[in-house]
Amino acid sequence: MEPTHRCAAAPSLGPAPRGPRTPAITLSGSMQQPIAPIPAGSRDPRVVAGALSDAVEGAVRGAPDTVRLALVALLSGGHLLVEGVPGTGKTLLAKSLAAAIGGRFGRVQCTPDLLPADVTGTSVYAPPTGEWEFRAGPVFANVVLVDEVNRASPRTQAALLEPMEEHQVTVDGETHPLPEPFFLVATQNPYGSAGTFPLPESQLDRFALVAVLGLPGRAAEREILEGEGGVDALAAISPVTSPLELADTILAVRQVHCARSVLDYVLDVVDATRTHPNVVLGASPRASLGLLHAARAHATVMRRDFVSPDDVKAVAPAALGHRLTLSNGVDPVAGARTVGEITGSVATPVP
């Protein structure tokens, strides 16, 4: 297990400069629509998504659905919470994404004594200048892994709220922007509560998707034993994109065409969570927007330039399950099952 990061050397805190934009382009395929202006030098978002998928699946074997959801969270501009028992590859998933992106990678190993400054950074007095200098923490990276997030105290968990929502950190009254793009992957072990602090609703709501990483199949585990995947394959991952291109790709994904009938389907699914007999508190408008962003990203990962009802069904359990309050409280697994029942009962629009 890697040691807890304390205060890293301060990186450049400003976002990367943006290139010039070109007029909107039209992608091929049925229901073709302009998805977004793509800057000179940037590729079709579907090409970027395919390259990222191939790179990550070279190391993370036997979990194509989890890899797909991780890419959906990344391309939607959100964050990802991964649940699973130790040793199933949660850390490997985050490191593989960082290696494929080619950006900076930060890691925080959560423990009960971890302080907010260990995550965000702190001001340090510099005797030569007589001034206080900000030393950025590991959160200042393109991909940040927060390992065993539920082992951090509520105070330290709260330090992640501003970075996840506003992509910035405020220390001593001074605000520092995070690198662009900023993608946080948190992990937690759902089994065993000793020494853990369950994530509150406000923290769970910051995650675009919650995915479960289970045990690989026998064939995939054999590949890992033979060195064709797993940690040994991590060093072989070369960057297939750049932080600048990925930021442009995320902007393009936000403009993927969604027909009014599919948009109404999103609203119908969310509205059904508010009237379901087993749900005390349904999904919020922010959850509706998150579901739409995830559906657009899923369409991109599936190599399409428009959103279909199947995209909504594919991501709805992971996008809404953790945002529901059931009769027994917040339970992402039970919530995902409830959302799956809802998408199966709500009328699907006909193309």
N, C-alpha and C positions, 0 to 999 in steps of 0.2 A: 504494500500500500504506500502510495507516495506521501511524503510529509506535507503537513499543512503549509500553505503559502502564507507568508506574513506580508511584508511590504516589498513589492517588486520595484525595480527601477522604473522611473516614470517614463512611459512611452509618449509619443505624440498624441495629444488628446483630441485634436480637431478632426472632423470628418474628412475623408479623402476628397480631393477636388473633383468636380464633376466635369465630364466631357460635353461637347456640344451635342444638342439633340437634333434628330432628323425627323421629317414628317412621319406620321403614323403609317405603318405597313399593314398589308392584309395577308394573313396566313392562309394556306391552302386547307381544303377539307370541307366537309359539309357544314352548313350554317356559318360560312366563313365571315369573320368580322375583324376589324382592326383591333388588336389587343393592346398596343401601347406604342408610343414612340421609342424606338430602340436606337441608342447612340451609335455613332460610327465605331466599328470595331467590336460591338457586342453581338452575340449570336442569338438565334431564336431561343426563347426561354425553354422550349421543349427539348432542344439539343443540350442545353446546360443541365436540365433535370436528368436527362438520360445519362450524361457523362458522370454526374454525381452518383446516380444510382449504381452504375457499373463499378465505380471506384469503391464505394462503401461496401457493396455486396462481395467484393473480393476479400474482405477481411471478416465481415460479420456474416457468417454462414448459417443457413437454416432459419432465418427470421425475415423473410421478404416482406411480410406485412408490417412488421415493426420498422424496418428500414424505409418503407414507403411512407408510413406515418411521420417518421422523422423528417423526411424530405418535404412532406406537406407542411409541417410546422415551420421548417426553415424558409420555404418559398412563400409562405403566407405572411411572413414577417413576425411570427409569434414565437413562443417558447414551448419547450417540451418537458414533460415530467414522465420519467420511465420508472415503472415498478418491476421488481423482479428479485429473485433470491440472489445472494452473492455468487459470483463466478459465472454468470450467464452472458456477460459481454456488455453491460451497460456503459462502463467506462470506455471500452473499445469502440462502441458506437459513436460516442462523442469525439474521441480522438480521430477516428476515421473521417468524420465529417470535417473536422478542422484541417486534417492533412489534405483532403480533396479540395477544400476551398483555397488553401494556401495562405490563410490569414493567421493572426496571432491566436494562440490557445492559452487559456487560463484555467487553472484547476484549484478548487477549494475543497479540502477534506473537512467536512463538518464534524465538530465535536462539541460537547456541552460547554466547554470553556472558550470556544471561539468568540471573538469580539467583532462588532460591526466594522471597526477599523481594519481588521484583518481581511475583510472582504473588499471594502470600498477604497481603502487607503487612508492616510493621515497626514497631518502637517508636522514637519520636522524642522527644528531650529537649526539654522546654518550659521555657526560662529563667524566664518570668514566674511559673510555679508551682513550679519546681524538681522536677517530676515527669516520668516517662516516659509518653508518650501513644501509644496504638496508632493507627496510620494504616492503614486497611484498603486492601488491594490490589484489583485488578479482579475477583478471584474472588468478591467480595461483591456478587453480582447474581443476578437470577432466571434469566437466560440468559447463559452465559459461552461465548464463542468462543475456543478455543485453536487458533490458526492455525498450521499446519505443526508439529504437536506433536513430530514426530520430529526436528526441528532443535534442540530443547532438549536440554541435557545430561542424563544419567541422574539427576543430583542434583536438577535442577529438575523433571524428570518425576516424581520421587518426592514432590515437594511437593504433587502433585495427588492422591495416594493417600488422605490423610485427608479432604479436602473431598469427594471423589467417593463414598467409602464411608460416612463418618459425618456429612457435611454440617456440618462444623465445621473450624475452623483453630486450632491451638495455637501461640502465639508467646510465647517467654519464660515458659513455664510457665502461661500464661493461655489458656483456651479461649474462642473466640468463635464462636457459632452463625451459620450462613449464613442468608440470607433463605429464606423458604419460599414457593413451591417453588424448588428449585435444579436447573437443567438445564444440563449441560455438553455442548457440541458441539465435538469436536476434529476437525481436518482433517489429512490428510497426502497427499503426492504419492507414489504407489507406484512411480514411475519415477525412477531416479537415486538413488544412495546417497551421493554426495559431500556431506560435511558433515552427515550424518544419524546418529542414534542409534536403532536399531530399538527399538520398545516391547517391554519384557520381558513374560513371561506374566502376571505379577501386575498390570501396568498394563492389558493387554488385557482381563483378566477383569473390570475395573471397568466396562467398557462393556457396556450391555445389548444393543446391536445395532451391527453394522458394515454400512454401506451404501456402495454405489458410485454416484457421480454422474458419468454419462458425458455424451457430447455430445448436444445436443437434436436432434430430427428437423428436417427442412428447414422444415416448416410452423411449428414452434415458434420456430425461429431467425428466420424471417421476421417473426413477431409481435414478437420482441425488437427487431429492426431498425426496425420501425414504431412502437416506443415503447409497445407493449401489454404488455410484461413487462420483466424484467430490473431493473437498478438504478433506471431511471427510474420504475418502478412502485412502488418501495419507499416513497416519500414518501406515496403514496396509501393505504397500509395504515393503517386505524384499529383501535384495540384492540377485539376482539370478546369479550373476557373480562377478568378481573382476576386478579392473583396469588392473592387469597384464594379466588375461585371455582375457579380451576384446582387449587389445593391440595385443595379439597373434591372436585373431580372425580377426581383421582388416587386419593383414598381410596375413592370410590365404585367406580372401575374395579377396584380390588383385590377387590371383593366380587361381581363379575359371576359369574353361575352357571356352574359347570363340572361336568357330570355325571361320575359315578364312572368310566364307561367312557372318557370323554375324558381324565380324569386318568390312568387306566391307560395310555392311548395315549401321553401325555407321558412316562410312566416307561418305556414300551417303546422309544420313540425314543431316549431318553437312554441306556438300558441297551445298545441296539444300538451306540452309539458306543464303548462300553467293550469290545466283543467284535469290532469290525470289524477285518479283517486289516491294513488300511492305517493304523490308528490305534494309536499307541503309548500315549497317555494320553487316555482319554475324558473326557466332560463330568462335572463335579462336581455334588454336590447343590445348590450355589449356582446352577449353570447350569440345573438342573431348575426351580428356583424362578423364575429369570429367564425361562425359556421359558414358564412358566405365566402370569406377569405380562404378558409380551408378547402371548400368545394372548388374554388377557382384553382388553387394550388394542386389539388388532386387531378383536375382535368389536365393540367400542364404535365404532371408526372406521368399520366396515362397517354401523353402525346396528342392531346386534342386541344383545339383552340376555342372551345365553347364548353359551358357547364351543362351537364345532364343530370336528371334526377338520381341516377346511379352514383354520381359523385357525392351528392348530398347524403345518400344512404350510407356510403362507404365511410364517411368521416364523422357523421352525426354522433354516434356513440362515444367516440374519443373526444369530440369537441364539446359535448353537452353533458355527458355523464357526471363529471366532477363538479358541474355548476348547478346541480339540482340538490335540493334539500328534501330527503325522503322522510317517511314517518319515523325512521330510526336514525335520522341525522344524515350527514354527508357521507356517502359511500360510493366512490368512483366506479367500482365494479358493478354494484347493484344498479347504480344510476345508468351505466352503459347498457345493461340489459333492458332497463325500462325504456331507454331511448330507442333501442333496437325494436322493441315491441311497438313503439309509437310509429316509427318509420314504416313498419309493416302494415299498420292499420290506416294511416293517412292516405288518402287517394293520391296516386301518382299521376302527374300530368302526362298527357299523350303528346308526342312530338307533332 
